[in-house]
Amino acid sequence: MNARVSARARDDLACIFAYISSRHGEEAADRFLALAEQAVSFLAKNPAAGPHPRWRSRHKALRFWVISKTNYLIYYFADESGVSIERVLDGRRDVKRIIERGLEEPQEEN
């Protein structure tokens, strides 16, 4: 199985890295990225591990996973080829609103 990381998720990770780096130093930001990479690797091997959000979403296949030792969540879709990481967000934010307003439906493959 593999993990595909969307441009939006890459942007999320870059912003989180910059935020942590500016507040806690580059070592802390590097530790965050290592934890995020471990989580993505786990999800690639275990795509059904994450639960679906408890809130109603038009993204019925959406799942999430907590990045260990952080407040950040990975939102992803799983399919037969692996996982598609769509967003990485601070779980203390209004993630439901962010997801509903800013996450397009996955493209249908023909």
C-alpha positions in Angstrom: 0.0 0.0 0.0 1.1 3.6 -0.5 0.3 7.0 0.8 -0.4 10.0 -1.5 -0.2 13.4 0.1 -2.3 16.1 -1.5 -0.9 19.6 -2.2 -3.2 21.0 0.4 -1.9 18.5 3.0 1.7 19.4 2.1 0.8 23.1 2.6 -0.8 22.2 6.0 2.4 20.5 7.0 4.6 23.4 5.9 2.5 25.8 7.9 2.5 23.6 11.0 6.3 23.2 10.7 6.7 27.0 10.4 4.4 27.6 13.4 6.1 25.1 15.7 9.6 26.2 14.5 8.8 29.9 15.3 7.4 29.1 18.8 9.4 26.1 19.9 12.4 25.9 17.6 13.4 23.8 14.6 14.1 20.7 16.6 10.5 20.6 17.9 9.3 21.1 14.3 11.5 18.3 13.1 10.1 16.0 15.8 6.6 16.9 14.7 7.4 16.0 11.0 8.9 12.7 12.2 5.7 11.9 14.1 3.6 12.9 11.1 5.7 10.6 8.8 5.3 7.7 11.2 1.5 8.3 11.2 1.3 8.4 7.4 3.4 5.2 7.2 1.1 3.5 9.7 -1.9 4.5 7.7 -0.4 3.3 4.4 -0.1 -0.2 6.0 -3.4 0.0 7.9 -5.8 2.2 5.8 -8.9 1.3 7.7 -7.4 2.1 11.1 -8.8 5.6 11.4 -12.4 6.1 12.4 -14.9 8.2 10.4 -15.7 11.6 12.0 -18.7 11.5 14.3 -20.1 14.6 12.5 -22.2 14.3 9.4 -20.1 15.0 6.3 -20.7 15.0 2.6 -17.4 13.1 2.5 -18.7 9.7 3.6 -15.4 7.9 3.1 -13.4 10.4 5.1 -11.3 9.0 8.0 -8.9 10.7 10.5 -5.9 9.7 12.6 -4.3 11.5 15.5 -0.6 12.2 15.1 0.9 10.8 18.3 1.8 13.2 21.1 0.2 16.2 19.2 -3.1 17.9 18.7 -2.9 17.4 15.0 -5.2 15.2 12.9 -4.6 13.6 9.5 -7.8 13.5 7.4 -7.6 10.9 4.6 -9.4 8.6 2.2 -8.6 4.9 1.9 -9.0 2.8 -1.2 -7.6 -0.5 -2.5 -4.2 1.1 -3.4 -3.6 2.9 -0.1 -4.4 6.2 1.5 -4.8 9.7 0.2 -3.9 12.3 2.8 -6.1 15.3 2.3 -5.6 17.6 5.2 -3.5 17.9 8.4 -5.3 20.1 10.9 -5.1 21.1 14.6 -7.9 19.2 16.2 -8.7 22.2 18.5 -9.9 24.2 15.4 -13.3 23.9 13.8 -12.2 21.1 11.6 -15.7 20.2 10.5 -16.2 23.7 9.0 -12.7 23.6 7.4 -13.3 20.2 5.9 -16.8 21.0 4.6 -15.7 24.3 3.0 -12.3 23.3 1.7 -12.2 19.7 0.8 -13.4 18.8 -2.7 -14.9 15.4 -3.4 -12.3 12.9 -4.7 -12.3 12.6 -8.5 -14.1 9.6 -9.9 -11.8 7.3 -11.8 -13.2 6.0 -15.1 
